[in-house]
Amino acid sequence: MNRDLQELPRFDENWSYLYFEKGHIEQDMQTVAYFYKDKKVPIPAETLSLLMLGPGTTITHAAIKRLTDARCLLCWVGDEGVRMYSAGTQGTYSSRNLLRQAQLYSDPEERLRVVRKLYEMRFDEVVDERYSIEQLRGKEGARVRAAYKAAAEEYEIEWTGRNYDQSEWGISDPINKALSAANSCLYGLCHAAILAVGCSAGIGFIHTGKQLSFVYDLADLYKTELTIPIAFRIAQGPASVESRVRMECRDVFKERKLLKRIIPDIMEVLYGNRRAGESDAGSEGRDVAVNY
């Protein structure tokens, strides 16, 4: 019975993520807590989707076990969360969605159908089947450039293009730092959702050859709506935009109910049916399955 109840774990009612750095995390009573100097911050493991561990953070074996049991994804990230180095495991006992993902990727015609579906979801319109993948990429590029231009004009920020070097992060301009920080939060949340339904983050359809290819495919559905406006709005303020971007992302993701959208969008991509995952769980697990 317990196994059935975790076929499709709850995701949409969780907190989106928390970020900690320069402290220690350990089990505390029935949950875990973050300790820094004389401060203790309880971490709501049971209602958290993603925990980002920044530089200087240590964590005990017991805390990792507790977070994993709660289906909270652990990510080890760079300073201010702008680069991900590794991630733990999380998700479902079922391999159905992973097998479906692999099947779609390995069949050229099915993979092309998925690519078109992803672009249709981005454009919110039916894609002409005569368009080649290169034409669709060009159309998407134009859409993103227009979003950058519109945001720059709205918030009166000088925009010279998406340009940054992770090895020279300190000299990047505030808007590029803000965009990277916002996208990092979005990638982490999409990664958590992908693992929650038992898919692989590395099997992408538009993006390929990276460990996070499917994360990038999925995150691109939301960037023009969410992270681009957030980044340009926050970049208006004082320096050190990264922490303010993270907090704004958390608030906006909750306000826009992003957690309720991601898993149904994955099901739409894989099956053409936003509630396809319900069939994975038995009658005892269906109440959990519909809680996208």
Secondary structure, DSSP 8 states (H G I E B T S, - for coil): -HHHHTSS---TTSEEEEEE-SSEEEEETTEEEEEETTEEEEE-GGGEEEEEE-TT-EE-HHHHHHHHHTT-EEEEE-GGG-SEEEE-----S--HHHHHHHHHHHSHHHHHHHHHHHHHHHHTS---TT--HHHHHHHHHHHHHHHHHHHHHHHT-----S---GGGGGGS-HHHHHHHHHHHHHHHHHHHHHHHTT--TT--SSS-SSTTHHHHHHHTTTTTTTHHHHHHHHTTS-S-HHHHHHHHHHHHHHHTTHHHHHHHHHHHHHHS-TTGGGGGS-TTTHHHHT--
